């Protein structure tokens, strides 16, 4: 899911802006974080409070014990998706086991 965008044309009396403004503010208010352990590819990773209609903003993997410095910190954002309520998952070949994942998302209901 993508974040709600502001219409490029505001309309007479800013009608389009005011109709979307509340939705945008509620969504931004719902910025949420969780720290979870990674897992093997195509395996559900539990993230407390995430829902299927939320927007996954960032997934950062940290493995300080990795012997290869370039692999100690990885951006897994484009490889991850919300698969069900309370779960994210890496795609085929995306192994996050050994990483601590910092998951950042926008909660669509603003809670």
Secondary structure as the mmCIF struct_conf table of DSSP 4:
data_model
#
loop_
_struct_conf.conf_type_id
_struct_conf.id
_struct_conf.beg_label_comp_id
_struct_conf.beg_label_asym_id
_struct_conf.beg_label_seq_id
_struct_conf.end_label_comp_id
_struct_conf.end_label_asym_id
_struct_conf.end_label_seq_id
HELX_LH_PP_P HELX_LH_PP_P1 UNK A 2 UNK A 4
BEND BEND1 UNK A 8 UNK A 9
HELX_RH_3T_P HELX_RH_3T_P1 UNK A 12 UNK A 14
HELX_RH_AL_P HELX_RH_AL_P1 UNK A 15 UNK A 29
TURN_TY1_P TURN_TY1_P1 UNK A 30 UNK A 30
STRN STRN1 UNK A 31 UNK A 37
BEND BEND2 UNK A 40 UNK A 40
TURN_TY1_P TURN_TY1_P2 UNK A 41 UNK A 42
STRN STRN2 UNK A 45 UNK A 46
TURN_TY1_P TURN_TY1_P3 UNK A 48 UNK A 49
TURN_TY1_P TURN_TY1_P4 UNK A 52 UNK A 53
BEND BEND3 UNK A 54 UNK A 54
STRN STRN3 UNK A 55 UNK A 62
TURN_TY1_P TURN_TY1_P5 UNK A 64 UNK A 65
BEND BEND4 UNK A 67 UNK A 68
HELX_RH_3T_P HELX_RH_3T_P2 UNK A 69 UNK A 71
BEND BEND5 UNK A 72 UNK A 72
STRN STRN4 UNK A 73 UNK A 75
HELX_RH_3T_P HELX_RH_3T_P3 UNK A 77 UNK A 79
STRN STRN5 UNK A 80 UNK A 84
TURN_TY1_P TURN_TY1_P6 UNK A 85 UNK A 86
STRN STRN6 UNK A 87 UNK A 90
TURN_TY1_P TURN_TY1_P7 UNK A 92 UNK A 93
TURN_TY1_P TURN_TY1_P8 UNK A 97 UNK A 98
STRN STRN7 UNK A 100 UNK A 106
TURN_TY1_P TURN_TY1_P9 UNK A 108 UNK A 109
#
